[in-house]
Amino acid sequence: MIANRLTTTFVALLLTLPLPAFAESWALGGFDPVAYVTQERAVPGRGDIVTTWRGREYHFETEANRALFEANPRAYTPGFDGLCVVALSEGRSEPGDPRQFVTIGQRVYFVGSEGRRRELLSHPRDMLMQAKGMFLKLRP
């Protein structure tokens, strides 16, 4: 009886944590897309608060964040589908790091490192325009 309770508790705990093994297949590496906008930081989502949009699973810290996302997903998903803005501006397609992001205007953009974050902030308009051109070439 005690063993069953421990197993149930352990499984329930696993479902609430964004463990790396599970998070690899989650959109944004399991980070809450709403927290980038509302808290201006990367916050891990929970395994039990999820929604699917455009075939990808998005995880959230709270039910309130999930509701915000479901009401307007485009407002909370990163620009350029989460690709690194600096790499795109240089003609390459590389995933951004969900822990390294920049908010420009109303939009969140991922970069690959802190150095690339500083680079983007040094001349955001030019880089975004170059990245947009490359992104449009990459899209099917």
C-alpha positions, 0 to 999 in steps of 0.5 A: 500500500505504501509502495503504491502511494510512493509510486503514484506520488513519484509519477505525479511529481514527474508530470509537473517537472520539465525534466530535460528528457521530456522537455526535448520534444516540447516547443521552446524546450519546455519554457512557458511562452507567456512568461517571456512577455509577462515576466520578461524571463525564461520560466520552465513550463509544467508537464501537466499544463499543456496545449497544442498549437500548430502541431507542437506542445507548449507548456505553461507555468500556470493555467492563467498563462495557458489561457492567455496563450490559447486566446492569442498564440501568435502574441506569445510565440517567438519571432522567426519560429525560435531560430537565432536572429543573429544566425539568420542575419548572417545567412544561417538557420540555427535554433535559438536558445530559449534561455537567451532571448530579446524582446523588441517591440512586442515580440520575443526573439531567440538568440544562440548565446549571450554574446549574440544577444548583445550583438542583436541589441547593438543594432536590432533594426538592421539585424531583424531586417536581414533575418527576415529576408533569410527567414522568408527564403527558408520558409516552404 
